Amino acid sequence: MLVSLNPILCNANKGNYAVIAVNVFNFETISAALEAAREERSPIILNFGEMLEDIIDIYDFAKIVKIVESKYDIPICTNLDHSLEYEESIKAIRAGFTSIMVDRSSQPYHINIEETRELVKVAHSVGVSVEAELGHVGLGEEYQVGDKDALTDPDMAADFVAKTGIDALAIAIGTAHGLYKGKPKIDFDRLIEVKKQVRVPLVLHGGSMTGDEQLRRVSQLGINKINIGTDVDIAAMKGFNSQDIKPGWEFPIRTDLAKKEMRNKIRHYIRIFGSNNKA
């Protein structure tokens, strides 16, 4: 059942749990994610990043989801992740995505507000949800514990939400994208303060390699959507590499082994986040 981000995250906000957002890019990864969510009776968010257009056209991605989603009796959201360009967001809306994540977090504050607000008007006019980011979640390979300048200011967060009209806010509280150079340290006090001042659901990017206990705690303290990419990719590669491939052998590559590991990793995080049996 294809729905916007709004009902999924509003329920999570009320129920005090988080929903996983998984990076997917083809039929196999989409199927693995949806199967995992169905097995756990959890809503799920399918993330599609702009960089994935080198692998699959955004319209083809949307068509695949449209074909398979009717087989799954769970809430499913298709989300354009980290959209940096206005045209890309419009393309996703036209393709049938139910949510867009407008990322102007590296821009000056007033530009972040102006460009996000404009896309909120367009998206809301056709029933599409909008997530935006305040503060900046950087790269794990550049990770520095205590880099306070990039973290979300609670007072600015309240102002940003009020001026943009977004449906969900991605905040920076100590995580990073991809493989970490060091060990992530979450600023839980900052999360609590943002939650006090902001009524819309909160989002955590860079959930991979953050640790089960930290992710369980942020889910309980007010994060309602957690993006997981790297950990799921690593799990899929583990399954793929488990095949006993020898030179000269001729047999189809078994993608089911990769799907199994991916599915298990997603189910694991669904339980950690507390969204199982919430579909």
Backbone bond lengths (Angstrom), bond angles and torsions (degrees), N, CA, C in turn:
res aa  C-N    CA-C-N  psi(-1)  N-CA   C-N-CA  omega(-1)  CA-C   N-CA-C  phi
1 M - - - 1.453 - - 1.532 108.63 -
2 L 1.323 116.34 112.48 1.459 121.59 -176.38 1.534 109.73 -84.23
3 V 1.339 116.18 123.17 1.456 121.73 -179.16 1.530 109.13 -135.83
4 S 1.331 116.47 168.20 1.454 119.95 176.25 1.530 109.35 -77.49
5 L 1.316 115.48 173.42 1.460 120.55 179.97 1.525 111.77 -67.78
6 N 1.325 115.76 -28.85 1.464 121.35 -172.98 1.528 114.82 -53.91
7 P 1.344 119.07 -59.15 1.465 117.97 -177.28 1.530 113.30 -63.24
8 I 1.323 116.72 -34.19 1.468 120.03 179.67 1.521 110.72 -63.22
9 L 1.348 116.25 -48.94 1.461 119.51 -175.76 1.521 113.24 -79.75
10 C 1.317 117.56 -29.26 1.468 119.54 175.26 1.522 110.82 -63.38
11 N 1.316 116.60 -41.47 1.469 120.83 176.44 1.528 110.97 -65.22
12 A 1.337 115.90 -39.59 1.464 120.14 178.69 1.524 110.92 -65.45
13 N 1.322 115.74 -38.25 1.461 120.79 179.18 1.527 111.10 -64.55
14 K 1.329 115.15 -42.67 1.463 119.82 178.90 1.531 111.23 -69.66
15 G 1.338 116.30 -38.01 1.460 120.86 -176.30 1.509 114.68 -88.42
16 N 1.350 117.28 -3.86 1.460 122.54 176.49 1.534 112.57 62.46
17 Y 1.333 115.94 52.49 1.461 121.69 174.33 1.524 108.60 -144.65
18 A 1.327 115.90 174.65 1.465 121.02 179.47 1.519 109.79 -120.39
19 V 1.330 115.12 153.71 1.467 122.11 178.66 1.529 107.85 -113.42
20 I 1.318 115.97 137.35 1.456 120.59 -178.81 1.526 111.06 -76.09
21 A 1.332 115.54 139.81 1.463 122.60 171.91 1.527 106.27 -116.89
22 V 1.333 116.45 114.47 1.470 122.20 -172.72 1.519 111.03 -105.78
23 N 1.321 116.29 134.91 1.458 120.24 174.63 1.522 109.61 -74.95
24 V 1.328 117.31 121.19 1.466 122.65 179.91 1.522 109.42 -133.60
25 F 1.350 116.07 157.82 1.472 117.50 -173.80 1.524 114.76 -150.51
26 N 1.339 119.00 -0.24 1.461 120.38 177.80 1.535 109.32 -156.68
27 F 1.328 116.12 -178.00 1.460 120.51 -176.71 1.525 111.62 -59.64
28 E 1.349 117.07 -42.44 1.461 120.82 -175.99 1.531 111.79 -65.56
29 T 1.339 117.12 -45.07 1.464 119.17 -178.24 1.524 111.51 -71.83
30 I 1.319 116.44 -36.90 1.471 120.21 176.17 1.526 109.80 -62.17
31 S 1.326 116.96 -46.25 1.468 121.51 -179.19 1.523 111.60 -63.01
32 A 1.337 116.33 -43.30 1.464 120.04 -179.88 1.523 110.90 -60.35
33 A 1.333 116.39 -43.51 1.468 120.66 -179.79 1.525 111.45 -64.48
34 L 1.325 116.47 -45.44 1.461 120.06 -178.15 1.524 112.09 -68.59
35 E 1.331 116.40 -36.63 1.472 119.63 177.59 1.525 110.64 -64.16
36 A 1.337 116.15 -42.19 1.465 120.37 179.44 1.530 110.75 -61.98
37 A 1.324 116.25 -44.76 1.467 120.25 -179.67 1.521 111.33 -64.98
38 R 1.332 116.84 -40.74 1.472 119.93 179.20 1.526 110.40 -64.40
39 E 1.321 117.10 -41.38 1.463 120.27 -179.91 1.528 111.68 -63.48
40 E 1.329 116.84 -32.58 1.466 120.92 179.84 1.525 112.90 -94.61
41 R 1.345 116.75 -1.11 1.466 122.02 -176.11 1.531 110.34 53.83
42 S 1.330 115.14 51.92 1.462 121.54 -178.04 1.517 110.94 -121.98
43 P 1.332 117.94 145.63 1.464 119.08 167.65 1.531 108.48 -66.29
44 I 1.323 116.81 162.28 1.472 119.26 -179.49 1.521 110.22 -150.30
45 I 1.327 115.08 151.13 1.467 122.36 177.90 1.519 108.04 -117.94
46 L 1.326 116.56 126.05 1.461 121.91 178.50 1.516 108.64 -98.13
47 N 1.311 116.66 112.78 1.464 122.15 -178.83 1.527 111.27 -89.44
48 F 1.322 115.46 134.82 1.461 121.45 174.32 1.517 107.92 -127.04
49 G 1.345 117.23 115.43 1.457 121.35 -178.98 1.516 111.82 -90.92
50 E 1.335 116.32 152.13 1.463 121.02 -178.88 1.523 111.88 -56.91
51 M 1.335 117.36 -35.98 1.460 120.42 -178.38 1.536 112.33 -64.65
52 L 1.335 116.30 -19.59 1.462 119.81 -179.42 1.519 112.42 -73.55
53 E 1.327 117.72 -9.91 1.466 119.81 178.47 1.519 111.79 -66.32
54 D 1.343 117.21 -14.19 1.458 120.64 172.81 1.528 110.28 -72.49
55 I 1.335 116.09 -19.36 1.467 121.88 -178.18 1.528 111.09 -101.15
56 I 1.322 116.57 -43.96 1.468 120.87 -177.18 1.521 109.49 -146.82
57 D 1.307 116.85 139.39 1.456 122.03 177.28 1.521 109.73 -65.74
58 I 1.317 116.58 142.53 1.457 121.59 -176.13 1.534 111.79 -61.73
59 Y 1.321 117.25 -33.63 1.462 120.87 178.65 1.530 110.43 -71.10
60 D 1.335 117.18 -37.87 1.462 120.73 177.78 1.525 110.63 -66.43
61 F 1.330 116.30 -39.33 1.470 120.66 176.48 1.528 110.49 -58.94
62 A 1.325 115.74 -47.92 1.464 120.51 -179.34 1.526 111.36 -62.33
63 K 1.343 116.95 -36.52 1.468 121.00 179.31 1.525 110.98 -65.28
64 I 1.348 116.76 -41.50 1.464 120.40 179.11 1.525 110.24 -60.43
65 V 1.324 116.01 -47.47 1.469 120.17 179.78 1.522 110.28 -60.35
66 K 1.319 116.79 -43.33 1.460 121.11 -178.82 1.522 111.52 -61.93
67 I 1.324 116.82 -36.46 1.463 121.43 -179.35 1.523 111.16 -69.25
68 V 1.343 117.34 -41.50 1.469 120.10 -171.79 1.527 114.25 -94.15
69 E 1.341 118.30 -21.31 1.464 119.61 -170.79 1.523 113.96 -63.55
70 S 1.327 117.12 -28.23 1.467 119.80 -178.40 1.532 112.55 -67.53
71 K 1.335 116.99 -15.76 1.468 121.00 179.39 1.525 112.11 -81.01
72 Y 1.338 116.68 -8.96 1.462 120.52 -173.74 1.531 109.92 -118.69
73 D 1.333 115.92 118.17 1.461 121.00 -176.60 1.527 111.06 -89.35
74 I 1.321 115.57 52.46 1.456 122.59 178.52 1.537 108.25 -134.81
75 P 1.330 119.08 156.09 1.467 120.51 176.11 1.531 111.15 -68.57
76 I 1.335 116.10 127.13 1.463 122.48 -178.65 1.521 108.87 -126.30
77 C 1.318 116.36 131.77 1.459 121.34 176.59 1.518 109.18 -119.90
78 T 1.334 117.49 135.53 1.462 121.29 173.04 1.523 107.97 -103.64
79 N 1.316 115.66 122.29 1.462 121.08 -171.55 1.526 111.02 -123.98
80 L 1.335 116.32 127.08 1.464 121.00 172.36 1.518 107.53 -79.44
81 D 1.314 117.07 113.69 1.454 122.39 -173.66 1.525 111.61 -89.80
82 H 1.326 116.98 136.45 1.473 123.30 176.08 1.525 112.58 49.19
83 S 1.297 116.77 57.32 1.461 121.29 176.22 1.530 108.93 -77.60
84 L 1.324 115.74 117.22 1.464 121.33 -176.06 1.525 113.13 -97.13
85 E 1.329 116.26 -17.06 1.461 120.22 -176.00 1.533 110.86 -121.67
86 Y 1.307 116.16 142.11 1.460 122.60 179.10 1.522 110.76 -57.06
87 E 1.333 116.11 -45.17 1.472 120.83 -177.09 1.521 112.17 -62.12
88 E 1.331 116.17 -35.21 1.465 119.83 -179.84 1.528 110.70 -68.20
89 S 1.306 116.53 -39.07 1.468 120.34 177.57 1.525 110.88 -63.51
90 I 1.317 116.65 -43.20 1.463 121.12 179.09 1.526 110.48 -63.90
91 K 1.325 116.40 -39.50 1.473 120.46 178.78 1.535 110.09 -61.33
92 A 1.337 116.39 -42.66 1.467 120.01 179.86 1.527 111.35 -63.91
93 I 1.325 116.55 -41.45 1.460 120.42 177.92 1.526 110.18 -61.47
94 R 1.323 116.40 -44.56 1.468 120.64 178.82 1.521 111.92 -65.06
95 A 1.337 117.17 -32.57 1.464 121.03 -179.63 1.522 112.22 -73.23
96 G 1.335 116.82 -16.82 1.464 119.86 178.32 1.512 114.96 109.23
97 F 1.335 117.95 10.21 1.458 119.88 175.67 1.534 109.00 -62.20
98 T 1.328 115.84 147.63 1.460 119.79 -178.41 1.522 112.39 -99.63
99 S 1.339 115.87 -3.80 1.457 120.37 178.68 1.523 109.99 -154.54
100 I 1.338 115.97 148.02 1.464 120.59 172.41 1.519 108.64 -130.06
101 M 1.335 115.46 143.26 1.454 120.60 174.64 1.525 107.28 -106.53
102 V 1.316 116.31 109.38 1.463 122.58 -178.31 1.528 108.03 -87.31
103 D 1.323 117.10 114.62 1.459 120.75 -176.75 1.524 111.05 -110.59
104 R 1.328 115.09 100.42 1.462 121.51 172.58 1.532 109.25 -120.41
105 S 1.329 115.37 27.99 1.469 120.99 -173.34 1.526 113.45 -66.09
106 S 1.331 117.04 -21.68 1.464 119.60 178.70 1.531 112.09 -89.67
107 Q 1.327 116.20 -2.90 1.465 121.78 179.54 1.537 110.34 -90.34
108 P 1.342 117.66 161.94 1.462 119.82 173.64 1.528 110.47 -56.44
109 Y 1.319 116.09 152.69 1.457 122.40 -173.58 1.526 112.76 -54.06
110 H 1.333 117.42 -44.70 1.466 119.60 -176.41 1.526 111.90 -67.68
111 I 1.323 117.30 -31.77 1.470 120.55 176.89 1.520 110.23 -72.25
112 N 1.326 116.64 -39.75 1.466 121.32 176.41 1.527 109.41 -56.44
113 I 1.317 116.88 -45.29 1.466 121.36 179.54 1.528 111.19 -64.59
114 E 1.328 116.99 -51.20 1.466 121.63 -175.19 1.527 112.18 -60.98
115 E 1.328 117.49 -49.37 1.462 120.60 -175.67 1.521 111.58 -72.59
116 T 1.311 117.28 -34.38 1.474 120.36 176.66 1.513 110.20 -67.54
117 R 1.321 116.58 -45.71 1.468 121.45 -178.99 1.528 111.32 -59.33
118 E 1.319 117.11 -39.29 1.463 120.95 179.91 1.523 111.10 -64.42
119 L 1.324 117.30 -42.10 1.463 120.37 179.60 1.522 111.72 -73.15
120 V 1.318 117.85 -28.68 1.469 120.88 174.44 1.525 109.73 -61.12
121 K 1.330 117.38 -44.10 1.466 121.57 179.14 1.525 110.96 -58.69
122 V 1.322 116.16 -46.34 1.465 120.59 -178.52 1.526 110.70 -66.42
123 A 1.339 116.35 -50.01 1.467 120.81 -176.15 1.522 112.12 -63.38
124 H 1.310 116.93 -45.42 1.463 120.66 -178.10 1.527 112.25 -65.27
125 S 1.311 116.58 -26.67 1.466 119.33 179.94 1.519 112.27 -66.71
126 V 1.342 116.66 -19.74 1.471 120.56 179.22 1.534 111.53 -120.91
127 G 1.326 117.15 19.09 1.463 121.16 174.07 1.505 116.09 77.62
128 V 1.327 117.41 20.67 1.465 121.64 179.47 1.527 109.47 -99.05
129 S 1.332 117.49 135.11 1.462 122.41 179.86 1.530 111.07 -80.47
130 V 1.327 115.27 158.27 1.466 120.38 179.70 1.530 110.50 -131.35
131 E 1.318 114.69 127.87 1.464 123.59 170.84 1.527 107.30 -108.99
132 A 1.325 117.70 143.77 1.463 121.29 175.84 1.522 108.47 -138.18
133 E 1.329 115.99 169.19 1.463 120.75 -175.02 1.524 110.77 -122.72
134 L 1.325 115.08 137.42 1.463 121.65 174.65 1.519 107.33 -129.67
135 G 1.355 116.09 133.69 1.445 120.00 -163.47 1.521 104.25 88.59
136 H 1.296 118.79 -177.26 1.467 118.69 -179.39 1.520 111.09 -141.96
137 V 1.350 115.86 121.61 1.457 122.27 175.97 1.519 106.92 -91.15
138 G 1.320 117.06 109.37 1.460 122.01 -175.52 1.519 113.26 -88.03
139 L 1.330 115.66 -153.93 1.458 122.91 -177.22 1.522 110.79 -98.77
140 G 1.336 115.09 141.05 1.457 120.20 179.67 1.515 113.76 -59.79
141 E 1.330 116.70 -33.50 1.468 120.34 -178.85 1.530 112.11 -69.04
142 E 1.346 116.02 -15.05 1.467 120.79 178.13 1.525 110.82 -110.98
143 Y 1.332 116.41 14.67 1.460 121.05 -170.36 1.523 112.47 -64.81
144 Q 1.330 115.05 135.21 1.456 122.47 175.76 1.523 108.88 -135.05
145 V 1.310 116.49 118.84 1.461 120.67 176.47 1.525 108.19 -67.19
146 G 1.324 116.59 133.55 1.458 120.56 177.29 1.509 114.61 90.21
147 D 1.334 117.52 10.50 1.466 120.39 176.92 1.525 108.56 -79.32
148 K 1.312 116.17 79.74 1.468 122.41 -171.93 1.529 113.06 -68.27
149 D 1.315 117.41 -26.37 1.464 120.56 -175.17 1.526 112.41 -60.98
150 A 1.331 117.14 -29.35 1.462 120.84 -177.17 1.523 112.70 -89.13
151 L 1.323 117.40 -8.34 1.462 120.90 -175.90 1.532 111.46 -80.49
152 T 1.310 115.32 157.85 1.467 121.73 -175.68 1.521 111.41 -75.15
153 D 1.329 115.35 130.45 1.453 121.60 175.33 1.530 108.47 -85.39
154 P 1.332 118.48 122.46 1.472 120.93 -176.70 1.526 113.99 -57.43
155 D 1.332 117.56 -41.01 1.461 120.42 -179.68 1.519 111.36 -66.38
156 M 1.330 116.56 -41.70 1.460 120.47 177.48 1.524 110.76 -65.61
157 A 1.327 116.99 -33.84 1.458 121.12 -179.55 1.525 110.81 -60.74
158 A 1.318 116.87 -45.06 1.464 121.03 179.16 1.522 110.75 -63.04
159 D 1.325 116.60 -42.35 1.465 121.60 179.23 1.527 110.87 -65.31
160 F 1.320 115.96 -41.66 1.459 121.89 -178.31 1.526 111.36 -63.02
161 V 1.314 116.52 -46.01 1.463 121.04 179.95 1.526 110.67 -63.07
162 A 1.316 116.29 -43.10 1.463 120.63 -178.91 1.525 112.02 -64.18
163 K 1.326 117.17 -37.34 1.459 120.82 -175.22 1.537 113.71 -85.43
164 T 1.315 117.83 -19.32 1.472 120.17 -177.44 1.523 113.22 -102.61
165 G 1.335 117.77 -31.42 1.462 120.70 -177.22 1.513 113.56 76.45
166 I 1.335 118.05 23.78 1.466 121.75 -178.90 1.530 111.37 -68.12
167 D 1.328 114.60 162.58 1.463 121.29 -179.45 1.525 112.76 -94.47
168 A 1.339 116.92 -23.57 1.464 121.50 -179.21 1.519 108.78 -152.23
169 L 1.330 116.19 146.77 1.457 121.11 -177.35 1.524 110.92 -120.73
170 A 1.336 115.85 120.96 1.464 121.12 173.70 1.522 108.01 -84.92
171 I 1.328 115.76 127.36 1.462 119.96 -176.83 1.528 111.01 -118.31
172 A 1.318 114.60 154.63 1.461 121.58 177.92 1.521 108.52 -103.48
173 I 1.343 115.87 113.08 1.466 120.42 -178.74 1.529 111.68 -131.41
174 G 1.343 116.23 17.48 1.461 118.53 174.87 1.508 116.78 127.38
175 T 1.335 118.15 -0.01 1.468 119.86 178.04 1.528 109.95 -95.99
176 A 1.335 115.66 172.62 1.462 121.83 178.23 1.515 108.92 -148.72
177 H 1.332 116.64 162.46 1.462 121.63 179.74 1.533 110.99 -83.00
178 G 1.332 115.55 141.71 1.461 120.56 171.81 1.520 113.75 81.57
179 L 1.340 115.79 -157.19 1.458 122.70 -177.28 1.534 109.95 -76.56
180 Y 1.330 115.84 132.30 1.461 120.43 -178.28 1.527 112.19 -82.05
181 K 1.330 114.59 142.56 1.455 120.36 171.23 1.525 109.29 -79.93
182 G 1.317 116.45 -34.20 1.461 122.24 178.06 1.512 109.99 -125.26
183 K 1.333 116.40 -163.44 1.457 121.13 179.25 1.525 109.17 -98.21
184 P 1.342 117.33 126.59 1.474 119.70 -178.34 1.526 112.47 -65.71
185 K 1.323 114.83 140.07 1.462 120.72 178.43 1.529 108.12 -124.31
186 I 1.314 116.43 113.42 1.459 121.77 -176.58 1.525 110.50 -83.49
187 D 1.332 115.36 134.85 1.464 122.00 175.42 1.532 107.49 -89.84
188 F 1.329 116.00 86.05 1.464 121.61 -176.84 1.529 111.88 -65.79
189 D 1.318 117.41 -35.46 1.463 120.31 179.03 1.527 111.08 -62.89
190 R 1.327 115.88 -37.60 1.467 120.11 178.59 1.534 109.70 -66.50
191 L 1.321 117.10 -41.83 1.462 121.27 177.57 1.528 110.59 -59.07
192 I 1.310 116.98 -46.24 1.462 121.17 -179.39 1.527 110.88 -60.78
193 E 1.330 116.64 -40.81 1.457 120.87 -178.83 1.527 111.51 -68.91
194 V 1.347 116.93 -40.49 1.471 120.30 177.39 1.522 109.60 -63.26
195 K 1.324 116.17 -42.72 1.466 120.46 -178.70 1.525 111.35 -61.70
196 K 1.310 116.98 -34.28 1.470 120.65 178.57 1.524 111.33 -64.86
197 Q 1.329 116.06 -33.79 1.463 120.29 -171.81 1.526 114.20 -98.52
198 V 1.318 116.86 -15.69 1.474 120.81 -174.91 1.520 109.76 -118.17
199 R 1.324 116.74 129.81 1.462 120.97 -176.90 1.526 113.33 -91.83
200 V 1.342 117.24 -22.91 1.466 118.65 -178.86 1.528 109.63 -75.82
201 P 1.340 117.90 157.79 1.464 121.06 176.91 1.527 111.69 -58.05
202 L 1.327 115.48 147.41 1.462 121.84 -179.37 1.524 111.02 -106.42
203 V 1.335 114.63 149.32 1.467 121.56 -174.93 1.518 110.08 -123.87
204 L 1.344 115.94 141.57 1.460 121.99 175.21 1.524 109.37 -115.94
205 H 1.332 116.40 118.78 1.457 121.55 173.43 1.524 109.22 -93.55
206 G 1.331 116.15 156.05 1.457 119.73 178.72 1.509 113.54 73.29
207 G 1.332 116.37 42.79 1.462 119.88 -178.40 1.513 114.61 -74.34
208 S 1.326 117.83 -24.07 1.470 120.83 -178.34 1.528 111.50 -61.09
209 M 1.322 115.48 141.44 1.467 123.33 175.47 1.530 113.22 64.74
210 T 1.336 116.66 16.20 1.459 120.65 179.58 1.522 111.24 -86.74
211 G 1.322 117.16 -19.67 1.465 121.08 177.85 1.516 112.40 99.94
212 D 1.333 116.19 136.86 1.467 121.39 -176.01 1.523 112.94 -57.92
213 E 1.326 116.96 -43.54 1.461 119.46 -175.06 1.525 111.59 -67.40
214 Q 1.319 116.83 -40.30 1.469 119.18 178.41 1.526 110.65 -67.00
215 L 1.333 117.01 -39.33 1.462 120.39 179.86 1.528 111.25 -69.85
216 R 1.314 116.46 -37.65 1.470 119.16 176.53 1.531 109.92 -62.91
217 R 1.311 115.88 -40.61 1.465 119.66 -177.53 1.531 111.88 -68.91
218 V 1.350 117.75 -42.27 1.476 118.46 179.56 1.521 110.69 -65.64
219 S 1.334 116.54 -32.06 1.468 120.46 177.28 1.516 110.95 -64.12
220 Q 1.321 116.25 -34.57 1.460 121.23 -179.09 1.524 112.50 -82.65
221 L 1.337 116.54 -20.29 1.465 120.85 -176.71 1.523 114.03 -96.73
222 G 1.346 117.37 -1.35 1.455 117.56 174.13 1.506 117.95 131.68
223 I 1.331 119.08 -2.58 1.468 120.56 172.59 1.527 107.92 -78.27
224 N 1.323 117.77 131.40 1.467 121.65 -175.96 1.521 114.58 -114.44
225 K 1.327 117.49 -9.02 1.472 122.27 176.38 1.518 107.40 -143.26
226 I 1.330 116.06 129.69 1.465 120.66 179.28 1.515 109.30 -126.15
227 N 1.327 115.92 124.00 1.463 121.57 179.67 1.528 110.24 -84.93
228 I 1.323 115.35 127.47 1.459 121.90 177.72 1.530 108.78 -126.65
229 G 1.319 116.61 119.33 1.462 120.56 178.50 1.514 111.79 -125.71
230 T 1.325 116.81 -63.52 1.465 122.23 -173.30 1.519 112.91 -57.68
231 D 1.327 117.82 -46.29 1.469 120.38 -177.77 1.526 111.98 -61.26
232 V 1.314 116.31 -38.05 1.467 120.48 179.40 1.533 109.89 -70.82
233 D 1.327 116.96 -39.26 1.466 120.68 177.28 1.530 111.29 -62.32
234 I 1.328 116.27 -42.17 1.460 120.72 178.96 1.525 110.71 -63.17
235 A 1.330 116.39 -41.03 1.463 120.97 178.61 1.523 110.86 -63.27
236 A 1.342 116.66 -42.77 1.461 120.59 179.68 1.532 110.90 -62.97
237 M 1.329 116.34 -41.90 1.462 119.91 179.11 1.526 111.67 -66.46
238 K 1.328 116.82 -32.89 1.463 120.50 176.28 1.524 109.98 -61.20
239 G 1.330 116.55 -44.29 1.461 120.23 178.26 1.512 112.10 -66.32
240 F 1.321 115.36 -42.18 1.464 120.19 179.96 1.527 111.07 -62.67
241 N 1.336 116.45 -42.74 1.467 120.44 -176.99 1.523 112.91 -77.26
242 S 1.330 117.51 -8.71 1.465 119.95 179.21 1.522 112.32 -75.55
243 Q 1.335 117.12 -9.03 1.463 120.85 179.11 1.529 110.40 -70.40
244 D 1.303 115.76 137.50 1.465 121.31 -179.97 1.529 108.95 -85.69
245 I 1.318 115.27 75.73 1.469 120.37 -177.76 1.522 109.54 -88.94
246 K 1.317 115.91 123.44 1.457 121.16 179.76 1.527 109.67 -119.49
247 P 1.335 117.15 150.36 1.476 120.48 179.63 1.525 111.79 -55.32
248 G 1.309 116.43 133.36 1.459 120.76 176.98 1.510 114.44 90.80
249 W 1.338 116.97 -12.12 1.460 119.22 178.87 1.523 108.94 -73.43
250 E 1.310 114.59 141.38 1.459 119.47 178.05 1.519 109.24 -124.20
251 F 1.319 115.39 101.36 1.462 120.38 175.75 1.517 108.10 -156.93
252 P 1.317 118.37 155.92 1.470 120.33 -178.48 1.529 111.68 -63.62
253 I 1.314 115.56 141.90 1.461 120.01 173.54 1.529 108.16 -65.00
254 R 1.330 116.74 131.62 1.462 121.28 -175.39 1.531 110.64 -89.68
255 T 1.314 115.28 93.63 1.462 119.44 178.37 1.526 111.61 -71.31
256 D 1.336 116.99 -16.12 1.463 119.35 179.99 1.526 111.69 -64.62
257 L 1.335 117.05 -28.86 1.464 119.83 177.94 1.529 110.93 -68.97
258 A 1.326 116.45 -39.20 1.464 120.52 176.43 1.526 110.33 -67.47
259 K 1.327 116.17 -41.97 1.458 120.60 179.51 1.527 111.41 -62.34
260 K 1.321 116.76 -38.96 1.460 120.43 -178.81 1.527 110.85 -62.32
261 E 1.338 116.38 -46.85 1.463 119.68 -179.91 1.526 111.38 -66.06
262 M 1.326 116.21 -39.68 1.456 121.01 177.99 1.525 110.40 -62.80
263 R 1.315 115.55 -45.22 1.467 121.38 -179.98 1.537 110.88 -61.02
264 N 1.333 116.43 -43.21 1.462 120.38 -179.74 1.533 111.86 -64.10
265 K 1.337 115.64 -39.58 1.464 119.26 -179.83 1.535 110.59 -66.66
266 I 1.317 116.99 -41.01 1.465 120.53 178.77 1.521 110.67 -65.29
267 R 1.328 116.97 -42.14 1.470 120.19 178.44 1.528 110.65 -61.69
268 H 1.324 115.62 -38.30 1.468 120.40 178.23 1.525 110.36 -59.06
269 Y 1.326 116.38 -47.92 1.462 119.62 -177.76 1.525 112.36 -70.64
270 I 1.312 117.29 -33.62 1.469 119.86 176.28 1.528 110.30 -57.27
271 R 1.325 116.09 -42.00 1.469 119.93 179.39 1.523 111.29 -69.35
272 I 1.333 116.37 -40.16 1.472 120.39 178.69 1.527 110.04 -61.70
273 F 1.334 116.91 -40.84 1.467 121.35 -176.86 1.522 112.75 -78.47
274 G 1.343 116.77 -17.24 1.464 120.53 176.59 1.514 115.77 85.36
275 S 1.346 117.70 17.94 1.464 119.64 -178.62 1.529 112.96 -95.23
276 N 1.340 118.01 0.43 1.464 120.00 176.54 1.520 109.60 -65.12
277 N 1.336 114.48 142.68 1.475 122.84 -177.43 1.531 113.08 62.55
278 K 1.350 116.74 27.07 1.461 121.08 177.34 1.533 112.33 -111.70
279 A 1.340 116.94 3.52 1.469 119.72 -179.16 1.525 109.73 -71.39
